[in-house]
C-alpha cells in the first residue's frame, strides 16, 4: 500500500523547485483528511489509555483520614454465611461450645471503625441470626477495631444444632493512588506519639522481630537510603518479590519474618511474605500491619460478571476457602496503603477480590486446655469455635453472588484488527480512485 501511494506522489510531484500538480494536491488533501479521522476511530472505540494515574503527582488533601485515592474497579457482592454445628456422639448428652466469629467490617473513610482508611471494603450487614445459643450473641471490638460475634452453647442435646446465618452486601474496591514516589513527604512527617505507632510499629512481637540484627541490617540495606516512606515501601516490596520464593506447601502454622528470611532459598506463603514486609517496614519506622481474609478467586485475571456466583465450604476437616494475608502500611496525610507483597507492582493497590476479616494481630480466642476453657492470643485469627467434644459435625459455607461491577472493558483486539482492515481497505479504494482520476486527466 505504501509503495502504491509513493508511486502516485512520485508521478505527480515535480522535483524542480518542488512544483506540485494542483489537482494532485487537492486529491492528496482529500485523501489525508479522510484517512486521519478514520485512523483514530478504532482507538476511541477501544478506550486506548495514553496515560496512567502514576503520570501525575498527587496533591495531599486529607478527607476523613484518607486522601487522593482513586477507585479504578469495583465489584458489589451479596455475601451469605451459614454455619451449622451438630452435636453427635463422643461426649455427654450435652456439651460446651464457644463461638467467636469475625464480622466483615466496613473499611472506608465513612466508618467509625476505620481510621485513615480508603474504601477498601464497604460492608453492610443486612441479616444476622443465631439459634441454639444460651444467650443472644454480643459484639466484641478489639484494639484493632475488628468486630466479632461471640456466643456460647452449653446445653446442646444429641442431634441438636447451633446455627449462625448472616447476609451482607459488600462492595470491594480496587483503590490506587497517584505517584506516591514523588510525594514531598519524609519520615519527619510522622507523629511518633500517635497510637498507630504503639499498635503497628514500636515493639518487637512474635513473628515480627523488628529488633533482630540481621533483619535490621537487611531493611537498612534495602530502604535506608530513602527519605520518602513510599519509596521505602516500594524498595522492600521489590526485594521481597525478587528474593522470596512462594511455597504453596507450607503448613498452616505461622512461621514469621525471621524464619522466612533465614530460609535458603528464602521461602514462604502469603503469611510469611506479609510478616517479612511488615517487619522490614517497621524497622524503617513505618507503621505496618497484616490483613487476613479470603480470596474470592486465585486468578489475578478474575473479572466477575453480574450474576457470577461461587460457594466456598469448610466441612469438618475438608476446606476449600482460599485464605490469604496481605499488608497495609501508613503514610501521613495519605492514610493506609494496601499492598500485595508477593507482587512488587502492587505496592499501592487494593483488590476487588480480597474479602477482609481481620487487621492487626493477637486475636484472643477461647480454647479448651483439657480441663477448662482458657483464652489464647493468635497472630492470625482463623478459629471460629472451640469445644472439648469429639462428637460433632461442623459445616460452614460462604456464598458470593456478583450483583454489580464497573469494569473498564478489555480492549477489543479483534474489533481493533477489523477496524484496521477496514481502514486499509478504504485507503486502497481512495488511492485507486485518485489514481484513476489523475490518470484520466
Secondary structure, DSSP 8 states (H G I E B T S, - for coil): -HHHHHHHHHHHEETTTTEE-HHHHHHHHHHHHHHHHHHHHHHHHTT--S--GGGS------BTTB-SEEEEEEEEEEEEEEEEEEE-SSS-SS--EEEEEE----BSTT-TT-TTB-SSEEEEEEEEEEES-SS--EEEE-TT--EEEEEEES---TT-EEEEEEEEEEEEEEEEES-GGG-S--GGGS-TTSHHHHHHTSS-BTTB-TT-HHHHHHHHHHHTT--SHHHHHHHHHHHHHHH-EE-TT--SS---HHHHHHSSS-EE-HHHHHHHHHHHHHHTT--EEEEEEEES-S-TT----TT-EEEEEEETTEE---EEEEEEEEETTTEEEEE-TTSGGGTTB--TTEEEEEESS-EEEEEE-SSSEEEEEESS----EEES-S-EEEEEEEEEEEEEE-------HHHHHHHHHHHHHHHHHHHHHHHHHHHH-
